[in-house]
Amino acid sequence: DQIQYTHGSAKDLNEHIEQLKQEFVGQSALNHFHASLIVLIRREVDTQNNYDKFKALWMAERDFLVQSLNIRWLISACD
């Protein structure tokens, strides 16, 4: 019910993605999906497929993402 920012990342990938949900309480599921894709790409999980999803998300939802993501996730997207 309350936003909780993660500090660091869980070693277990599924746990990490689940913990990220707490950062997006009350926000669109697209924001959590975006963060999850970044985690997957950074951990080199099916990199090309996840990058393609990331790129398609930005192509389709650019304006929404720019308005709804905080600076942390906008910087992560650029990184």
mmCIF file of the N, C-alpha and C atoms, coordinates in Angstrom:
data_MODEL
# 
_entry.id   MODEL 
# 
loop_
_atom_site.group_PDB 
_atom_site.id 
_atom_site.type_symbol 
_atom_site.label_atom_id 
_atom_site.label_alt_id 
_atom_site.label_comp_id 
_atom_site.label_asym_id 
_atom_site.label_entity_id 
_atom_site.label_seq_id 
_atom_site.pdbx_PDB_ins_code 
_atom_site.Cartn_x 
_atom_site.Cartn_y 
_atom_site.Cartn_z 
_atom_site.occupancy 
_atom_site.B_iso_or_equiv 
_atom_site.pdbx_formal_charge 
_atom_site.auth_seq_id 
_atom_site.auth_comp_id 
_atom_site.auth_asym_id 
_atom_site.auth_atom_id 
_atom_site.pdbx_PDB_model_num 
ATOM 1   N N  . ASP A 1 1  ? 0.806  -1.198  0.000   1.00 0.00 ? 1  ASP A N  1 
ATOM 2   C CA . ASP A 1 1  ? 0.000  0.000   0.000   1.00 0.00 ? 1  ASP A CA 1 
ATOM 3   C C  . ASP A 1 1  ? 0.848  1.260   0.000   1.00 0.00 ? 1  ASP A C  1 
ATOM 4   N N  . GLN A 1 2  ? 2.125  1.114   0.300   1.00 0.00 ? 2  GLN A N  1 
ATOM 5   C CA . GLN A 1 2  ? 3.007  2.272   0.426   1.00 0.00 ? 2  GLN A CA 1 
ATOM 6   C C  . GLN A 1 2  ? 4.260  2.028   -0.415  1.00 0.00 ? 2  GLN A C  1 
ATOM 7   N N  . ILE A 1 3  ? 4.720  3.057   -1.102  1.00 0.00 ? 3  ILE A N  1 
ATOM 8   C CA . ILE A 1 3  ? 5.921  2.927   -1.935  1.00 0.00 ? 3  ILE A CA 1 
ATOM 9   C C  . ILE A 1 3  ? 7.126  2.661   -1.058  1.00 0.00 ? 3  ILE A C  1 
ATOM 10  N N  . GLN A 1 4  ? 7.905  1.646   -1.449  1.00 0.00 ? 4  GLN A N  1 
ATOM 11  C CA . GLN A 1 4  ? 9.149  1.316   -0.762  1.00 0.00 ? 4  GLN A CA 1 
ATOM 12  C C  . GLN A 1 4  ? 10.216 1.136   -1.828  1.00 0.00 ? 4  GLN A C  1 
ATOM 13  N N  . TYR A 1 5  ? 11.248 1.938   -1.752  1.00 0.00 ? 5  TYR A N  1 
ATOM 14  C CA . TYR A 1 5  ? 12.313 1.863   -2.731  1.00 0.00 ? 5  TYR A CA 1 
ATOM 15  C C  . TYR A 1 5  ? 13.284 0.758   -2.370  1.00 0.00 ? 5  TYR A C  1 
ATOM 16  N N  . THR A 1 6  ? 13.715 0.039   -3.393  1.00 0.00 ? 6  THR A N  1 
ATOM 17  C CA . THR A 1 6  ? 14.705 -1.013  -3.179  1.00 0.00 ? 6  THR A CA 1 
ATOM 18  C C  . THR A 1 6  ? 16.084 -0.370  -3.113  1.00 0.00 ? 6  THR A C  1 
ATOM 19  N N  . HIS A 1 7  ? 16.921 -0.953  -2.325  1.00 0.00 ? 7  HIS A N  1 
ATOM 20  C CA . HIS A 1 7  ? 18.313 -0.503  -2.212  1.00 0.00 ? 7  HIS A CA 1 
ATOM 21  C C  . HIS A 1 7  ? 19.172 -1.717  -2.509  1.00 0.00 ? 7  HIS A C  1 
ATOM 22  N N  . GLY A 1 8  ? 19.823 -1.696  -3.666  1.00 0.00 ? 8  GLY A N  1 
ATOM 23  C CA . GLY A 1 8  ? 20.544 -2.884  -4.097  1.00 0.00 ? 8  GLY A CA 1 
ATOM 24  C C  . GLY A 1 8  ? 19.569 -3.831  -4.763  1.00 0.00 ? 8  GLY A C  1 
ATOM 25  N N  . SER A 1 9  ? 20.005 -5.036  -4.982  1.00 0.00 ? 9  SER A N  1 
ATOM 26  C CA . SER A 1 9  ? 19.138 -5.992  -5.650  1.00 0.00 ? 9  SER A CA 1 
ATOM 27  C C  . SER A 1 9  ? 19.287 -7.363  -5.018  1.00 0.00 ? 9  SER A C  1 
ATOM 28  N N  . ALA A 1 10 ? 18.191 -8.090  -5.008  1.00 0.00 ? 10 ALA A N  1 
ATOM 29  C CA . ALA A 1 10 ? 18.218 -9.462  -4.507  1.00 0.00 ? 10 ALA A CA 1 
ATOM 30  C C  . ALA A 1 10 ? 18.991 -10.323 -5.498  1.00 0.00 ? 10 ALA A C  1 
ATOM 31  N N  . LYS A 1 11 ? 19.707 -11.298 -4.998  1.00 0.00 ? 11 LYS A N  1 
ATOM 32  C CA . LYS A 1 11 ? 20.458 -12.190 -5.884  1.00 0.00 ? 11 LYS A CA 1 
ATOM 33  C C  . LYS A 1 11 ? 19.524 -13.013 -6.758  1.00 0.00 ? 11 LYS A C  1 
ATOM 34  N N  . ASP A 1 12 ? 18.392 -13.417 -6.185  1.00 0.00 ? 12 ASP A N  1 
ATOM 35  C CA . ASP A 1 12 ? 17.407 -14.182 -6.939  1.00 0.00 ? 12 ASP A CA 1 
ATOM 36  C C  . ASP A 1 12 ? 16.638 -13.243 -7.860  1.00 0.00 ? 12 ASP A C  1 
ATOM 37  N N  . LEU A 1 13 ? 16.631 -13.533 -9.146  1.00 0.00 ? 13 LEU A N  1 
ATOM 38  C CA . LEU A 1 13 ? 16.009 -12.670 -10.142 1.00 0.00 ? 13 LEU A CA 1 
ATOM 39  C C  . LEU A 1 13 ? 14.520 -12.469 -9.877  1.00 0.00 ? 13 LEU A C  1 
ATOM 40  N N  . ASN A 1 14 ? 13.800 -13.535 -9.627  1.00 0.00 ? 14 ASN A N  1 
ATOM 41  C CA . ASN A 1 14 ? 12.354 -13.414 -9.383  1.00 0.00 ? 14 ASN A CA 1 
ATOM 42  C C  . ASN A 1 14 ? 12.071 -12.593 -8.138  1.00 0.00 ? 14 ASN A C  1 
ATOM 43  N N  . GLU A 1 15 ? 12.872 -12.773 -7.119  1.00 0.00 ? 15 GLU A N  1 
ATOM 44  C CA . GLU A 1 15 ? 12.710 -12.000 -5.881  1.00 0.00 ? 15 GLU A CA 1 
ATOM 45  C C  . GLU A 1 15 ? 12.954 -10.513 -6.144  1.00 0.00 ? 15 GLU A C  1 
ATOM 46  N N  . HIS A 1 16 ? 13.981 -10.225 -6.926  1.00 0.00 ? 16 HIS A N  1 
ATOM 47  C CA . HIS A 1 16 ? 14.306 -8.838  -7.260  1.00 0.00 ? 16 HIS A CA 1 
ATOM 48  C C  . HIS A 1 16 ? 13.139 -8.173  -7.991  1.00 0.00 ? 16 HIS A C  1 
ATOM 49  N N  . ILE A 1 17 ? 12.603 -8.844  -8.992  1.00 0.00 ? 17 ILE A N  1 
ATOM 50  C CA . ILE A 1 17 ? 11.496 -8.280  -9.756  1.00 0.00 ? 17 ILE A CA 1 
ATOM 51  C C  . ILE A 1 17 ? 10.263 -8.125  -8.873  1.00 0.00 ? 17 ILE A C  1 
ATOM 52  N N  . GLU A 1 18 ? 10.036 -9.069  -7.999  1.00 0.00 ? 18 GLU A N  1 
ATOM 53  C CA . GLU A 1 18 ? 8.901  -8.977  -7.072  1.00 0.00 ? 18 GLU A CA 1 
ATOM 54  C C  . GLU A 1 18 ? 9.076  -7.793  -6.116  1.00 0.00 ? 18 GLU A C  1 
ATOM 55  N N  . GLN A 1 19 ? 10.290 -7.598  -5.620  1.00 0.00 ? 19 GLN A N  1 
ATOM 56  C CA . GLN A 1 19 ? 10.559 -6.478  -4.719  1.00 0.00 ? 19 GLN A CA 1 
ATOM 57  C C  . GLN A 1 19 ? 10.334 -5.133  -5.412  1.00 0.00 ? 19 GLN A C  1 
ATOM 58  N N  . LEU A 1 20 ? 10.608 -5.080  -6.700  1.00 0.00 ? 20 LEU A N  1 
ATOM 59  C CA . LEU A 1 20 ? 10.416 -3.840  -7.453  1.00 0.00 ? 20 LEU A CA 1 
ATOM 60  C C  . LEU A 1 20 ? 8.965  -3.378  -7.456  1.00 0.00 ? 20 LEU A C  1 
ATOM 61  N N  . LYS A 1 21 ? 8.037  -4.318  -7.313  1.00 0.00 ? 21 LYS A N  1 
ATOM 62  C CA . LYS A 1 21 ? 6.617  -3.940  -7.307  1.00 0.00 ? 21 LYS A CA 1 
ATOM 63  C C  . LYS A 1 21 ? 6.330  -2.897  -6.239  1.00 0.00 ? 21 LYS A C  1 
ATOM 64  N N  . GLN A 1 22 ? 7.072  -2.951  -5.136  1.00 0.00 ? 22 GLN A N  1 
ATOM 65  C CA . GLN A 1 22 ? 6.846  -2.016  -4.042  1.00 0.00 ? 22 GLN A CA 1 
ATOM 66  C C  . GLN A 1 22 ? 7.201  -0.576  -4.419  1.00 0.00 ? 22 GLN A C  1 
ATOM 67  N N  . GLU A 1 23 ? 8.029  -0.412  -5.454  1.00 0.00 ? 23 GLU A N  1 
ATOM 68  C CA . GLU A 1 23 ? 8.381  0.933   -5.910  1.00 0.00 ? 23 GLU A CA 1 
ATOM 69  C C  . GLU A 1 23 ? 7.289  1.555   -6.780  1.00 0.00 ? 23 GLU A C  1 
ATOM 70  N N  . PHE A 1 24 ? 6.358  0.733   -7.236  1.00 0.00 ? 24 PHE A N  1 
ATOM 71  C CA . PHE A 1 24 ? 5.368  1.208   -8.193  1.00 0.00 ? 24 PHE A CA 1 
ATOM 72  C C  . PHE A 1 24 ? 3.936  1.076   -7.690  1.00 0.00 ? 24 PHE A C  1 
ATOM 73  N N  . VAL A 1 25 ? 3.772  1.048   -6.383  1.00 0.00 ? 25 VAL A N  1 
ATOM 74  C CA . VAL A 1 25 ? 2.443  0.987   -5.780  1.00 0.00 ? 25 VAL A CA 1 
ATOM 75  C C  . VAL A 1 25 ? 1.623  2.181   -6.261  1.00 0.00 ? 25 VAL A C  1 
ATOM 76  N N  . GLY A 1 26 ? 0.423  1.903   -6.749  1.00 0.00 ? 26 GLY A N  1 
ATOM 77  C CA . GLY A 1 26 ? -0.467 2.965   -7.201  1.00 0.00 ? 26 GLY A CA 1 
ATOM 78  C C  . GLY A 1 26 ? -0.148 3.496   -8.586  1.00 0.00 ? 26 GLY A C  1 
ATOM 79  N N  . GLN A 1 27 ? 0.836  2.915   -9.266  1.00 0.00 ? 27 GLN A N  1 
ATOM 80  C CA . GLN A 1 27 ? 1.222  3.358   -10.597 1.00 0.00 ? 27 GLN A CA 1 
ATOM 81  C C  . GLN A 1 27 ? 0.809  2.314   -11.631 1.00 0.00 ? 27 GLN A C  1 
ATOM 82  N N  . SER A 1 28 ? 0.924  2.687   -12.858 1.00 0.00 ? 28 SER A N  1 
ATOM 83  C CA . SER A 1 28 ? 0.618  1.778   -13.960 1.00 0.00 ? 28 SER A CA 1 
ATOM 84  C C  . SER A 1 28 ? 1.552  0.571   -13.934 1.00 0.00 ? 28 SER A C  1 
ATOM 85  N N  . ALA A 1 29 ? 1.009  -0.574  -14.307 1.00 0.00 ? 29 ALA A N  1 
ATOM 86  C CA . ALA A 1 29 ? 1.818  -1.789  -14.413 1.00 0.00 ? 29 ALA A CA 1 
ATOM 87  C C  . ALA A 1 29 ? 2.915  -1.624  -15.460 1.00 0.00 ? 29 ALA A C  1 
ATOM 88  N N  . LEU A 1 30 ? 2.734  -0.696  -16.403 1.00 0.00 ? 30 LEU A N  1 
ATOM 89  C CA . LEU A 1 30 ? 3.782  -0.449  -17.406 1.00 0.00 ? 30 LEU A CA 1 
ATOM 90  C C  . LEU A 1 30 ? 5.077  0.020   -16.756 1.00 0.00 ? 30 LEU A C  1 
ATOM 91  N N  . ASN A 1 31 ? 4.970  0.784   -15.689 1.00 0.00 ? 31 ASN A N  1 
ATOM 92  C CA . ASN A 1 31 ? 6.178  1.262   -15.013 1.00 0.00 ? 31 ASN A CA 1 
ATOM 93  C C  . ASN A 1 31 ? 6.953  0.098   -14.399 1.00 0.00 ? 31 ASN A C  1 
ATOM 94  N N  . HIS A 1 32 ? 6.249  -0.824  -13.785 1.00 0.00 ? 32 HIS A N  1 
ATOM 95  C CA . HIS A 1 32 ? 6.926  -2.003  -13.221 1.00 0.00 ? 32 HIS A CA 1 
ATOM 96  C C  . HIS A 1 32 ? 7.487  -2.871  -14.343 1.00 0.00 ? 32 HIS A C  1 
ATOM 97  N N  . PHE A 1 33 ? 6.744  -3.041  -15.413 1.00 0.00 ? 33 PHE A N  1 
ATOM 98  C CA . PHE A 1 33 ? 7.209  -3.817  -16.559 1.00 0.00 ? 33 PHE A CA 1 
ATOM 99  C C  . PHE A 1 33 ? 8.501  -3.208  -17.113 1.00 0.00 ? 33 PHE A C  1 
ATOM 100 N N  . HIS A 1 34 ? 8.527  -1.885  -17.222 1.00 0.00 ? 34 HIS A N  1 
ATOM 101 C CA . HIS A 1 34 ? 9.706  -1.176  -17.708 1.00 0.00 ? 34 HIS A CA 1 
ATOM 102 C C  . HIS A 1 34 ? 10.919 -1.466  -16.814 1.00 0.00 ? 34 HIS A C  1 
ATOM 103 N N  . ALA A 1 35 ? 10.728 -1.346  -15.513 1.00 0.00 ? 35 ALA A N  1 
ATOM 104 C CA . ALA A 1 35 ? 11.828 -1.613  -14.571 1.00 0.00 ? 35 ALA A CA 1 
ATOM 105 C C  . ALA A 1 35 ? 12.266 -3.065  -14.649 1.00 0.00 ? 35 ALA A C  1 
ATOM 106 N N  . SER A 1 36 ? 11.323 -3.972  -14.799 1.00 0.00 ? 36 SER A N  1 
ATOM 107 C CA . SER A 1 36 ? 11.657 -5.399  -14.899 1.00 0.00 ? 36 SER A CA 1 
ATOM 108 C C  . SER A 1 36 ? 12.490 -5.677  -16.137 1.00 0.00 ? 36 SER A C  1 
ATOM 109 N N  . LEU A 1 37 ? 12.148 -5.037  -17.244 1.00 0.00 ? 37 LEU A N  1 
ATOM 110 C CA . LEU A 1 37 ? 12.941 -5.219  -18.458 1.00 0.00 ? 37 LEU A CA 1 
ATOM 111 C C  . LEU A 1 37 ? 14.367 -4.725  -18.264 1.00 0.00 ? 37 LEU A C  1 
ATOM 112 N N  . ILE A 1 38 ? 14.531 -3.618  -17.584 1.00 0.00 ? 38 ILE A N  1 
ATOM 113 C CA . ILE A 1 38 ? 15.869 -3.114  -17.305 1.00 0.00 ? 38 ILE A CA 1 
ATOM 114 C C  . ILE A 1 38 ? 16.660 -4.127  -16.478 1.00 0.00 ? 38 ILE A C  1 
ATOM 115 N N  . VAL A 1 39 ? 16.040 -4.683  -15.459 1.00 0.00 ? 39 VAL A N  1 
ATOM 116 C CA . VAL A 1 39 ? 16.697 -5.698  -14.626 1.00 0.00 ? 39 VAL A CA 1 
ATOM 117 C C  . VAL A 1 39 ? 17.103 -6.890  -15.482 1.00 0.00 ? 39 VAL A C  1 
ATOM 118 N N  . LEU A 1 40 ? 16.199 -7.372  -16.318 1.00 0.00 ? 40 LEU A N  1 
ATOM 119 C CA . LEU A 1 40 ? 16.494 -8.536  -17.155 1.00 0.00 ? 40 LEU A CA 1 
ATOM 120 C C  . LEU A 1 40 ? 17.645 -8.250  -18.126 1.00 0.00 ? 40 LEU A C  1 
ATOM 121 N N  . ILE A 1 41 ? 17.631 -7.078  -18.730 1.00 0.00 ? 41 ILE A N  1 
ATOM 122 C CA . ILE A 1 41 ? 18.706 -6.716  -19.657 1.00 0.00 ? 41 ILE A CA 1 
ATOM 123 C C  . ILE A 1 41 ? 20.037 -6.615  -18.921 1.00 0.00 ? 41 ILE A C  1 
ATOM 124 N N  . ARG A 1 42 ? 20.050 -5.970  -17.769 1.00 0.00 ? 42 ARG A N  1 
ATOM 125 C CA . ARG A 1 42 ? 21.299 -5.831  -17.005 1.00 0.00 ? 42 ARG A CA 1 
ATOM 126 C C  . ARG A 1 42 ? 21.845 -7.170  -16.555 1.00 0.00 ? 42 ARG A C  1 
ATOM 127 N N  . ARG A 1 43 ? 20.949 -8.105  -16.277 1.00 0.00 ? 43 ARG A N  1 
ATOM 128 C CA . ARG A 1 43 ? 21.393 -9.439  -15.845 1.00 0.00 ? 43 ARG A CA 1 
ATOM 129 C C  . ARG A 1 43 ? 21.610 -10.384 -17.024 1.00 0.00 ? 43 ARG A C  1 
ATOM 130 N N  . GLU A 1 44 ? 21.500 -9.842  -18.204 1.00 0.00 ? 44 GLU A N  1 
ATOM 131 C CA . GLU A 1 44 ? 21.756 -10.574 -19.447 1.00 0.00 ? 44 GLU A CA 1 
ATOM 132 C C  . GLU A 1 44 ? 20.871 -11.810 -19.593 1.00 0.00 ? 44 GLU A C  1 
ATOM 133 N N  . VAL A 1 45 ? 19.585 -11.624 -19.296 1.00 0.00 ? 45 VAL A N  1 
ATOM 134 C CA . VAL A 1 45 ? 18.595 -12.690 -19.462 1.00 0.00 ? 45 VAL A CA 1 
ATOM 135 C C  . VAL A 1 45 ? 17.894 -12.465 -20.794 1.00 0.00 ? 45 VAL A C  1 
ATOM 136 N N  . ASP A 1 46 ? 18.072 -13.390 -21.731 1.00 0.00 ? 46 ASP A N  1 
ATOM 137 C CA . ASP A 1 46 ? 17.426 -13.288 -23.040 1.00 0.00 ? 46 ASP A CA 1 
ATOM 138 C C  . ASP A 1 46 ? 17.518 -11.845 -23.549 1.00 0.00 ? 46 ASP A C  1 
ATOM 139 N N  . THR A 1 47 ? 18.730 -11.350 -23.580 1.00 0.00 ? 47 THR A N  1 
ATOM 140 C CA . THR A 1 47 ? 19.000 -9.931  -23.792 1.00 0.00 ? 47 THR A CA 1 
ATOM 141 C C  . THR A 1 47 ? 18.333 -9.353  -25.037 1.00 0.00 ? 47 THR A C  1 
ATOM 142 N N  . GLN A 1 48 ? 18.478 -10.008 -26.171 1.00 0.00 ? 48 GLN A N  1 
ATOM 143 C CA . GLN A 1 48 ? 17.922 -9.441  -27.405 1.00 0.00 ? 48 GLN A CA 1 
ATOM 144 C C  . GLN A 1 48 ? 16.398 -9.349  -27.333 1.00 0.00 ? 48 GLN A C  1 
ATOM 145 N N  . ASN A 1 49 ? 15.760 -10.392 -26.861 1.00 0.00 ? 49 ASN A N  1 
ATOM 146 C CA . ASN A 1 49 ? 14.299 -10.395 -26.750 1.00 0.00 ? 49 ASN A CA 1 
ATOM 147 C C  . ASN A 1 49 ? 13.822 -9.307  -25.783 1.00 0.00 ? 49 ASN A C  1 
ATOM 148 N N  . ASN A 1 50 ? 14.479 -9.200  -24.637 1.00 0.00 ? 50 ASN A N  1 
ATOM 149 C CA . ASN A 1 50 ? 14.070 -8.194  -23.654 1.00 0.00 ? 50 ASN A CA 1 
ATOM 150 C C  . ASN A 1 50 ? 14.383 -6.781  -24.129 1.00 0.00 ? 50 ASN A C  1 
ATOM 151 N N  . TYR A 1 51 ? 15.482 -6.616  -24.855 1.00 0.00 ? 51 TYR A N  1 
ATOM 152 C CA . TYR A 1 51 ? 15.771 -5.300  -25.426 1.00 0.00 ? 51 TYR A CA 1 
ATOM 153 C C  . TYR A 1 51 ? 14.717 -4.931  -26.462 1.00 0.00 ? 51 TYR A C  1 
ATOM 154 N N  . ASP A 1 52 ? 14.308 -5.901  -27.271 1.00 0.00 ? 52 ASP A N  1 
ATOM 155 C CA . ASP A 1 52 ? 13.266 -5.632  -28.269 1.00 0.00 ? 52 ASP A CA 1 
ATOM 156 C C  . ASP A 1 52 ? 11.967 -5.193  -27.589 1.00 0.00 ? 52 ASP A C  1 
ATOM 157 N N  . LYS A 1 53 ? 11.615 -5.833  -26.482 1.00 0.00 ? 53 LYS A N  1 
ATOM 158 C CA . LYS A 1 53 ? 10.419 -5.448  -25.723 1.00 0.00 ? 53 LYS A CA 1 
ATOM 159 C C  . LYS A 1 53 ? 10.577 -4.043  -25.150 1.00 0.00 ? 53 LYS A C  1 
ATOM 160 N N  . PHE A 1 54 ? 11.777 -3.763  -24.617 1.00 0.00 ? 54 PHE A N  1 
ATOM 161 C CA . PHE A 1 54 ? 12.085 -2.450  -24.051 1.00 0.00 ? 54 PHE A CA 1 
ATOM 162 C C  . PHE A 1 54 ? 11.935 -1.361  -25.114 1.00 0.00 ? 54 PHE A C  1 
ATOM 163 N N  . LYS A 1 55 ? 12.530 -1.604  -26.262 1.00 0.00 ? 55 LYS A N  1 
ATOM 164 C CA . LYS A 1 55 ? 12.467 -0.636  -27.360 1.00 0.00 ? 55 LYS A CA 1 
ATOM 165 C C  . LYS A 1 55 ? 11.025 -0.441  -27.832 1.00 0.00 ? 55 LYS A C  1 
ATOM 166 N N  . ALA A 1 56 ? 10.281 -1.531  -27.983 1.00 0.00 ? 56 ALA A N  1 
ATOM 167 C CA . ALA A 1 56 ? 8.885  -1.434  -28.419 1.00 0.00 ? 56 ALA A CA 1 
ATOM 168 C C  . ALA A 1 56 ? 8.043  -0.662  -27.400 1.00 0.00 ? 56 ALA A C  1 
ATOM 169 N N  . LEU A 1 57 ? 8.320  -0.888  -26.118 1.00 0.00 ? 57 LEU A N  1 
ATOM 170 C CA . LEU A 1 57 ? 7.604  -0.166  -25.074 1.00 0.00 ? 57 LEU A CA 1 
ATOM 171 C C  . LEU A 1 57 ? 7.846  1.328   -25.199 1.00 0.00 ? 57 LEU A C  1 
ATOM 172 N N  . TRP A 1 58 ? 9.106  1.704   -25.390 1.00 0.00 ? 58 TRP A N  1 
ATOM 173 C CA . TRP A 1 58 ? 9.421  3.128   -25.534 1.00 0.00 ? 58 TRP A CA 1 
ATOM 174 C C  . TRP A 1 58 ? 8.846  3.717   -26.810 1.00 0.00 ? 58 TRP A C  1 
ATOM 175 N N  . MET A 1 59 ? 8.822  2.953   -27.880 1.00 0.00 ? 59 MET A N  1 
ATOM 176 C CA . MET A 1 59 ? 8.254  3.458   -29.138 1.00 0.00 ? 59 MET A CA 1 
ATOM 177 C C  . MET A 1 59 ? 6.747  3.691   -28.999 1.00 0.00 ? 59 MET A C  1 
ATOM 178 N N  . ALA A 1 60 ? 6.087  2.821   -28.264 1.00 0.00 ? 60 ALA A N  1 
ATOM 179 C CA . ALA A 1 60 ? 4.630  2.911   -28.135 1.00 0.00 ? 60 ALA A CA 1 
ATOM 180 C C  . ALA A 1 60 ? 4.176  3.842   -27.014 1.00 0.00 ? 60 ALA A C  1 
ATOM 181 N N  . GLU A 1 61 ? 4.964  3.943   -25.956 1.00 0.00 ? 61 GLU A N  1 
ATOM 182 C CA . GLU A 1 61 ? 4.515  4.635   -24.744 1.00 0.00 ? 61 GLU A CA 1 
ATOM 183 C C  . GLU A 1 61 ? 5.466  5.731   -24.263 1.00 0.00 ? 61 GLU A C  1 
ATOM 184 N N  . ARG A 1 62 ? 6.230  6.291   -25.171 1.00 0.00 ? 62 ARG A N  1 
ATOM 185 C CA . ARG A 1 62 ? 7.246  7.285   -24.816 1.00 0.00 ? 62 ARG A CA 1 
ATOM 186 C C  . ARG A 1 62 ? 6.700  8.409   -23.939 1.00 0.00 ? 62 ARG A C  1 
ATOM 187 N N  . ASP A 1 63 ? 5.649  9.047   -24.385 1.00 0.00 ? 63 ASP A N  1 
ATOM 188 C CA . ASP A 1 63 ? 5.113  10.193  -23.645 1.00 0.00 ? 63 ASP A CA 1 
ATOM 189 C C  . ASP A 1 63 ? 4.649  9.787   -22.247 1.00 0.00 ? 63 ASP A C  1 
ATOM 190 N N  . PHE A 1 64 ? 3.970  8.656   -22.167 1.00 0.00 ? 64 PHE A N  1 
ATOM 191 C CA . PHE A 1 64 ? 3.507  8.177   -20.870 1.00 0.00 ? 64 PHE A CA 1 
ATOM 192 C C  . PHE A 1 64 ? 4.682  7.889   -19.941 1.00 0.00 ? 64 PHE A C  1 
ATOM 193 N N  . LEU A 1 65 ? 5.700  7.189   -20.441 1.00 0.00 ? 65 LEU A N  1 
ATOM 194 C CA . LEU A 1 65 ? 6.853  6.837   -19.612 1.00 0.00 ? 65 LEU A CA 1 
ATOM 195 C C  . LEU A 1 65 ? 7.597  8.083   -19.134 1.00 0.00 ? 65 LEU A C  1 
ATOM 196 N N  . VAL A 1 66 ? 7.783  9.045   -19.999 1.00 0.00 ? 66 VAL A N  1 
ATOM 197 C CA . VAL A 1 66 ? 8.482  10.274  -19.621 1.00 0.00 ? 66 VAL A CA 1 
ATOM 198 C C  . VAL A 1 66 ? 7.732  10.990  -18.500 1.00 0.00 ? 66 VAL A C  1 
ATOM 199 N N  . GLN A 1 67 ? 6.420  10.979  -18.561 1.00 0.00 ? 67 GLN A N  1 
ATOM 200 C CA . GLN A 1 67 ? 5.606  11.654  -17.548 1.00 0.00 ? 67 GLN A CA 1 
ATOM 201 C C  . GLN A 1 67 ? 5.480  10.868  -16.248 1.00 0.00 ? 67 GLN A C  1 
ATOM 202 N N  . SER A 1 68 ? 5.495  9.548   -16.322 1.00 0.00 ? 68 SER A N  1 
ATOM 203 C CA . SER A 1 68 ? 5.163  8.755   -15.133 1.00 0.00 ? 68 SER A CA 1 
ATOM 204 C C  . SER A 1 68 ? 6.366  8.175   -14.390 1.00 0.00 ? 68 SER A C  1 
ATOM 205 N N  . LEU A 1 69 ? 7.485  7.998   -15.056 1.00 0.00 ? 69 LEU A N  1 
ATOM 206 C CA . LEU A 1 69 ? 8.659  7.440   -14.379 1.00 0.00 ? 69 LEU A CA 1 
ATOM 207 C C  . LEU A 1 69 ? 9.399  8.526   -13.614 1.00 0.00 ? 69 LEU A C  1 
ATOM 208 N N  . ASN A 1 70 ? 9.991  8.143   -12.491 1.00 0.00 ? 70 ASN A N  1 
ATOM 209 C CA . ASN A 1 70 ? 10.801 9.107   -11.763 1.00 0.00 ? 70 ASN A CA 1 
ATOM 210 C C  . ASN A 1 70 ? 12.198 9.180   -12.396 1.00 0.00 ? 70 ASN A C  1 
ATOM 211 N N  . ILE A 1 71 ? 12.992 10.110  -11.925 1.00 0.00 ? 71 ILE A N  1 
ATOM 212 C CA . ILE A 1 71 ? 14.307 10.348  -12.532 1.00 0.00 ? 71 ILE A CA 1 
ATOM 213 C C  . ILE A 1 71 ? 15.206 9.113   -12.475 1.00 0.00 ? 71 ILE A C  1 
ATOM 214 N N  . ARG A 1 72 ? 15.086 8.326   -11.411 1.00 0.00 ? 72 ARG A N  1 
ATOM 215 C CA . ARG A 1 72 ? 15.891 7.103   -11.285 1.00 0.00 ? 72 ARG A CA 1 
ATOM 216 C C  . ARG A 1 72 ? 15.664 6.187   -12.482 1.00 0.00 ? 72 ARG A C  1 
ATOM 217 N N  . TRP A 1 73 ? 14.399 5.967   -12.838 1.00 0.00 ? 73 TRP A N  1 
ATOM 218 C CA . TRP A 1 73 ? 14.095 5.024   -13.910 1.00 0.00 ? 73 TRP A CA 1 
ATOM 219 C C  . TRP A 1 73 ? 14.298 5.640   -15.281 1.00 0.00 ? 73 TRP A C  1 
ATOM 220 N N  . LEU A 1 74 ? 14.198 6.933   -15.397 1.00 0.00 ? 74 LEU A N  1 
ATOM 221 C CA . LEU A 1 74 ? 14.521 7.581   -16.675 1.00 0.00 ? 74 LEU A CA 1 
ATOM 222 C C  . LEU A 1 74 ? 16.020 7.482   -16.954 1.00 0.00 ? 74 LEU A C  1 
ATOM 223 N N  . ILE A 1 75 ? 16.824 7.679   -15.930 1.00 0.00 ? 75 ILE A N  1 
ATOM 224 C CA . ILE A 1 75 ? 18.276 7.536   -16.090 1.00 0.00 ? 75 ILE A CA 1 
ATOM 225 C C  . ILE A 1 75 ? 18.619 6.080   -16.401 1.00 0.00 ? 75 ILE A C  1 
ATOM 226 N N  . SER A 1 76 ? 17.974 5.158   -15.715 1.00 0.00 ? 76 SER A N  1 
ATOM 227 C CA . SER A 1 76 ? 18.213 3.730   -15.970 1.00 0.00 ? 76 SER A CA 1 
ATOM 228 C C  . SER A 1 76 ? 17.861 3.369   -17.419 1.00 0.00 ? 76 SER A C  1 
ATOM 229 N N  . ALA A 1 77 ? 16.798 3.957   -17.929 1.00 0.00 ? 77 ALA A N  1 
ATOM 230 C CA . ALA A 1 77 ? 16.400 3.694   -19.314 1.00 0.00 ? 77 ALA A CA 1 
ATOM 231 C C  . ALA A 1 77 ? 17.484 4.170   -20.283 1.00 0.00 ? 77 ALA A C  1 
ATOM 232 N N  . CYS A 1 78 ? 18.065 5.323   -19.991 1.00 0.00 ? 78 CYS A N  1 
ATOM 233 C CA . CYS A 1 78 ? 19.122 5.855   -20.838 1.00 0.00 ? 78 CYS A CA 1 
ATOM 234 C C  . CYS A 1 78 ? 20.398 5.037   -20.735 1.00 0.00 ? 78 CYS A C  1 
ATOM 235 N N  . ASP A 1 79 ? 20.643 4.525   -19.554 1.00 0.00 ? 79 ASP A N  1 
ATOM 236 C CA . ASP A 1 79 ? 21.851 3.755   -19.297 1.00 0.00 ? 79 ASP A CA 1 
ATOM 237 C C  . ASP A 1 79 ? 21.797 2.437   -20.047 1.00 0.00 ? 79 ASP A C  1 
# 
